[in-house]
Amino acid sequence: MTNNVLNYTTAGTGVGRYAGRGILGNGPYWNVLPDTTGAFSYVARIDSDSDLRDDGTAHSGVYCTLLGGSAFSSALTPADSSDIGNLLYQWVTISTATNALQFHGVPDGTYNLAVYGCDGTFGDRGTTFVVHDALNGDQTLGTVNASPIAPLNQAVNFVVFSNVHVSGGTLNVDVGPTSPVPSHNPNAEADINGAQLQLVSYDVSAPTVTLTNTVSGSALNLNWSQGILQTATNLLGPWTPIYAPAPITVPITQTNAAQFYRVRIK
């Protein structure tokens, strides 16, 4: 997950995405947080534009959300999309810290998490991340935010959390400024550039996933905690996946056609 590259002067004119190396795994594909409001415009919630794994093809069912932030990129004319500076020059400022970074649809299990945090051309703003581990409690690590165009350097512009336990389909991470905050920045915003979630092992027990539904007017609202939603017109199939983050709204037609839904996990 990364922010998309913006044109600084024109809102919503993304010109590419970072497709270079990361920390976890070898894949070059990144799911984008599609800011379309322009530099420093407040966005209550930004959802990732897809759920693809780092091969850019396989669907994971995992979506990312950032709450209470505003996106910015100082890359007026982005370099090669594989350039690491192109990743670290894109960021989202977070105005709220608690559960600001969220991963939804995560199968129960153990994961490694790498999080990038540095503030564009500034070199004095670090970010502290608190991962809420479902088994071992909170884990806390922070960056000191040296030059953003420097090579990737652990504890400088990224941190790695190992063996994080997830249950219930959601992984929440607090995002806040690293102390001490600079005197010229009274708002003390925290900045995040990207995050990678890597599976270590699934929970051996089958997770309990409930597909809930409510009717609102002429629409059916569906919600589930993890996995990929599927639909069919017959219980025997074929079942077609719906690659979208939960919840979703399905229009109700005035025909007699039947439509079934289920959730596939693992």
C-alpha positions as CSV (number, residue, x, y, z in Angstrom):
1,M,0.0,0.0,0.0
2,T,1.3,3.4,-0.9
3,N,-0.1,6.8,-1.7
4,N,-0.4,7.5,-5.4
5,V,1.9,10.2,-7.0
6,L,0.1,13.5,-7.3
7,N,0.8,16.5,-9.4
8,Y,1.4,19.1,-6.7
9,T,-0.5,21.9,-8.5
10,T,-3.4,19.9,-9.9
11,A,-5.8,17.9,-7.7
12,G,-6.5,14.4,-8.7
13,T,-4.1,14.0,-11.6
14,G,-2.1,11.0,-10.4
15,V,0.8,10.2,-12.8
16,G,1.8,6.7,-11.6
17,R,2.5,4.6,-8.6
18,Y,5.5,3.2,-6.9
19,A,6.4,-0.2,-8.3
20,G,9.8,-0.8,-6.9
21,R,11.2,-3.0,-4.2
22,G,10.0,-3.1,-0.6
23,I,11.2,-4.7,2.6
24,L,9.0,-7.9,2.9
25,G,9.1,-10.3,-0.1
26,N,10.2,-9.6,-3.6
27,G,7.1,-8.4,-5.4
28,P,7.1,-5.0,-7.0
29,Y,3.3,-4.3,-7.1
30,W,1.7,-1.9,-4.6
31,N,-1.9,-1.2,-4.0
32,V,-2.6,2.6,-4.2
33,L,-4.4,4.9,-1.8
34,P,-6.1,7.0,-4.4
35,D,-6.1,10.5,-3.1
36,T,-8.1,12.7,-5.5
37,T,-8.6,15.9,-3.5
38,G,-5.1,17.4,-4.0
39,A,-2.2,18.3,-1.8
40,F,-3.0,18.8,1.9
41,S,-6.8,18.5,1.4
42,Y,-8.3,16.7,4.4
43,V,-9.7,13.2,3.7
44,A,-11.8,11.5,6.4
45,R,-11.1,8.1,4.9
46,I,-8.9,6.7,2.1
47,D,-9.3,3.1,1.0
48,S,-6.8,1.2,-1.1
49,D,-7.9,0.8,-4.7
50,S,-7.6,-3.0,-4.9
51,D,-6.6,-6.1,-2.9
52,L,-3.9,-7.5,-5.1
53,R,-0.9,-9.3,-3.7
54,D,2.6,-8.1,-4.6
55,D,2.5,-10.1,-7.8
56,G,-0.1,-7.7,-9.1
57,T,-2.5,-10.5,-10.1
58,A,-3.6,-12.7,-7.2
59,H,-6.4,-11.3,-5.0
60,S,-5.9,-11.4,-1.2
61,G,-9.2,-10.0,0.1
62,V,-7.2,-7.6,2.2
63,Y,-7.9,-3.9,2.0
64,C,-6.2,-1.0,3.7
65,T,-7.8,2.2,5.1
66,L,-6.2,5.4,6.4
67,L,-8.4,7.6,8.6
68,G,-8.1,11.4,9.1
69,G,-5.3,12.3,6.7
70,S,-4.3,14.5,3.8
71,A,-2.1,13.4,1.0
72,F,0.8,15.1,-0.7
73,S,3.7,14.4,-3.1
74,S,6.6,16.6,-3.8
75,A,7.5,14.6,-6.9
76,L,6.4,17.1,-9.6
77,T,7.9,15.0,-12.3
78,P,8.3,11.5,-10.9
79,A,11.5,9.6,-11.6
80,D,11.5,6.0,-12.6
81,S,8.6,4.4,-10.7
82,S,11.1,1.9,-9.2
83,D,13.1,4.7,-7.6
84,I,13.0,4.5,-3.8
85,G,12.9,8.2,-3.5
86,N,9.7,8.2,-5.4
87,L,8.1,6.1,-2.6
88,L,9.5,8.2,0.2
89,Y,8.5,11.5,-1.5
90,Q,4.8,10.5,-1.3
91,W,3.1,10.7,2.1
92,V,-0.1,11.1,3.9
93,T,-0.3,13.3,7.0
94,I,-2.4,11.9,9.8
95,S,-4.4,14.2,12.0
96,T,-5.7,11.4,14.3
97,A,-3.5,8.7,15.7
98,T,-5.7,6.0,17.1
99,N,-6.3,3.2,14.6
100,A,-5.4,5.5,11.8
101,L,-4.0,2.7,9.7
102,Q,-6.3,-0.3,9.3
103,F,-6.1,-3.6,7.4
104,H,-9.4,-5.3,6.8
105,G,-10.2,-8.8,5.6
106,V,-7.0,-10.2,7.1
107,P,-7.2,-14.0,7.7
108,D,-6.5,-15.1,11.3
109,G,-2.8,-15.8,11.7
110,T,0.7,-14.4,12.2
111,Y,2.2,-11.6,10.1
112,N,5.2,-9.4,9.6
113,L,4.4,-5.7,9.0
114,A,6.7,-3.1,7.5
115,V,5.6,0.5,7.8
116,Y,7.3,3.5,6.1
117,G,7.2,6.9,7.7
118,C,9.0,10.1,6.6
119,D,7.8,13.5,5.6
120,G,8.8,14.5,2.0
121,T,11.6,17.0,1.8
122,F,11.6,17.6,5.6
123,G,14.2,15.8,7.7
124,D,12.9,16.5,11.2
125,R,9.6,14.6,11.5
126,G,9.5,11.1,12.6
127,T,6.5,8.8,13.0
128,T,5.7,6.3,15.8
129,F,3.5,3.3,15.0
130,V,1.7,1.2,17.6
131,V,0.5,-2.2,16.3
132,H,-2.4,-3.8,18.2
133,D,-1.4,-7.4,18.5
134,A,-4.4,-9.7,19.2
135,L,-2.3,-12.1,21.3
136,N,0.7,-10.3,22.7
137,G,-0.6,-6.8,23.1
138,D,0.7,-3.6,21.7
139,Q,4.0,-3.3,19.8
140,T,5.6,0.2,19.4
141,L,8.3,1.3,17.0
142,G,9.2,4.7,15.5
143,T,11.2,6.4,12.7
144,V,13.5,9.4,13.2
145,N,12.9,10.6,9.6
146,A,16.3,11.3,8.2
147,S,16.5,12.5,4.5
148,P,13.6,10.8,2.6
149,I,15.7,10.2,-0.5
150,A,18.3,8.2,1.5
151,P,18.4,4.4,1.0
152,L,15.9,2.4,3.1
153,N,17.2,2.4,6.6
154,Q,15.4,0.5,9.4
155,A,14.4,2.7,12.3
156,V,15.2,5.7,10.2
157,N,12.6,5.8,7.5
158,F,10.9,2.4,8.1
159,V,10.2,-0.1,10.9
160,V,9.4,-3.8,10.9
161,F,7.0,-5.6,13.3
162,S,7.6,-9.3,13.5
163,N,5.1,-12.1,14.4
164,V,2.1,-9.9,14.8
165,H,-1.0,-11.9,15.6
166,V,-4.3,-11.0,13.9
167,S,-7.8,-12.4,14.7
168,G,-11.2,-11.2,13.8
169,G,-10.2,-10.0,10.3
170,T,-8.8,-6.5,11.2
171,L,-5.3,-5.3,12.1
172,N,-5.2,-1.7,13.6
173,V,-2.2,0.5,13.9
174,D,-1.9,3.8,15.6
175,V,0.0,6.5,13.7
176,G,1.5,9.4,15.7
177,P,4.4,11.9,15.7
178,T,7.7,10.8,17.2
179,S,8.8,12.9,20.2
180,P,10.2,15.4,20.4
181,V,8.1,17.2,17.7
182,P,9.7,20.2,15.9
183,S,8.8,23.6,17.3
184,H,7.8,25.0,13.9
185,N,5.1,22.2,13.6
186,P,2.6,22.9,16.4
187,N,0.1,20.4,14.8
188,A,2.7,17.7,15.2
189,E,1.3,15.6,12.4
190,A,2.6,12.1,11.7
191,D,3.4,11.0,8.2
192,I,3.1,7.6,6.5
193,N,4.4,6.6,3.1
194,G,3.5,2.9,2.8
195,A,3.0,-0.4,4.5
196,Q,3.6,-4.1,3.7
197,L,1.8,-7.0,5.4
198,Q,3.4,-10.4,5.0
199,L,1.8,-13.7,6.0
200,V,4.0,-15.9,8.3
201,S,1.4,-18.6,9.1
202,Y,-2.4,-19.1,9.1
203,D,-4.2,-19.9,12.3
204,V,-4.7,-23.6,12.2
205,S,-8.3,-23.3,13.4
206,A,-10.9,-22.2,10.9
207,P,-12.0,-18.6,11.7
208,T,-15.6,-17.8,12.2
209,V,-16.8,-15.5,9.5
210,T,-20.4,-14.3,9.4
211,L,-21.9,-12.7,6.3
212,T,-24.5,-10.2,7.6
213,N,-27.1,-8.5,5.5
214,T,-29.6,-5.6,6.0
215,V,-32.1,-4.1,3.6
216,S,-32.3,-0.4,3.1
217,G,-34.9,0.8,0.6
218,S,-34.1,-0.9,-2.6
219,A,-30.6,-2.0,-1.7
220,L,-29.1,-5.0,0.2
221,N,-26.1,-4.2,2.4
222,L,-23.6,-7.0,2.9
223,N,-20.8,-7.1,5.5
224,W,-18.1,-9.7,6.4
225,S,-14.9,-9.7,8.5
226,Q,-12.5,-11.4,6.1
227,G,-12.2,-13.4,2.9
228,I,-13.5,-12.7,-0.6
229,L,-17.2,-12.3,-1.3
230,Q,-18.7,-14.6,-4.0
231,T,-22.1,-14.6,-5.7
232,A,-24.1,-17.1,-7.8
233,T,-27.6,-17.5,-9.2
234,N,-27.6,-21.1,-8.2
235,L,-26.3,-22.7,-4.9
236,L,-24.5,-25.3,-7.1
237,G,-22.5,-22.5,-8.8
238,P,-20.6,-21.3,-10.6
239,W,-19.6,-18.8,-7.9
240,T,-18.1,-15.5,-9.1
241,P,-15.8,-13.5,-6.8
242,I,-16.6,-9.8,-6.0
243,Y,-13.3,-8.1,-5.4
244,A,-14.4,-5.2,-3.2
245,P,-13.8,-4.2,0.4
246,A,-16.6,-4.8,3.0
247,P,-19.2,-3.6,3.3
248,I,-20.9,-3.4,-0.1
249,T,-24.3,-2.3,-1.3
250,V,-26.2,-4.4,-3.9
251,P,-29.2,-3.0,-5.7
252,I,-32.4,-5.1,-5.4
253,T,-34.1,-5.6,-8.8
254,Q,-37.8,-6.1,-9.4
255,T,-37.4,-9.4,-11.1
256,N,-37.9,-13.0,-9.8
257,A,-34.2,-13.9,-10.3
258,A,-32.4,-15.4,-7.3
259,Q,-29.0,-14.3,-6.1
260,F,-26.9,-16.0,-3.5
261,Y,-23.8,-14.8,-1.6
262,R,-21.1,-16.5,0.4
263,V,-17.6,-15.7,1.7
264,R,-14.5,-17.7,0.8
265,I,-11.6,-17.7,3.2
266,K,-8.0,-19.0,2.8
